[in-house]
């Protein structure tokens, strides 16, 4: 009777240990390549947002309730600042939206890139569409969402994806606010 209990318990313990080992090894083996892919995606986003970038300086940002996580100062070949690329991670509908916002030295938004998200396909995932991210380019100051945008400070709402749109707006507005508080090198 005791053997009927010990054998299945030992087998279950062995299977659990084996599964945990396999998961641990898989995590260890894939951790660095995944981190490298994410770094490459961020570098590609910086180049896409500010194409004349030759060199960068990166700084972490931790400002209480701000969605900003970092700041990359983009420099040209003459070591002159050409703009600022902010990393932000606002809360979307289904999780964090990792994004970058480029602002030139005059305070004009040069572009927005969505790096990673888990928003709903066909709805919130539309925040990655060029027609949406492109709506930020050339604007400055605080922006708001609108159903039928007509003002220079209005960005279109994606139907049934208001939370996702407002999350992106939060990231952009946090970057604009940080810039407006005074960017110096």
HELIX and SHEET records of a PDB file:
HELIX    1   1 UNK A    2  UNK A   49  1                                  48    
HELIX    2   2 UNK A  124  UNK A  128  5                                   5    
HELIX    3   3 UNK A  130  UNK A  133  1                                   4    
HELIX    4   4 UNK A  134  UNK A  136  5                                   3    
HELIX    5   5 UNK A  162  UNK A  180  1                                  19    
SHEET    1   A 5 UNK A  55  UNK A  60  0                                        
SHEET    2   A 5 UNK A  68  UNK A  75 -1                                        
SHEET    3   A 5 UNK A  81  UNK A  91 -1                                        
SHEET    4   A 5 UNK A  96  UNK A 104 -1                                        
SHEET    5   A 5 UNK A 109  UNK A 116 -1                                        
SHEET    1   B 2 UNK A 144  UNK A 146  0                                        
SHEET    2   B 2 UNK A 154  UNK A 156  1                                        
END                                                                             
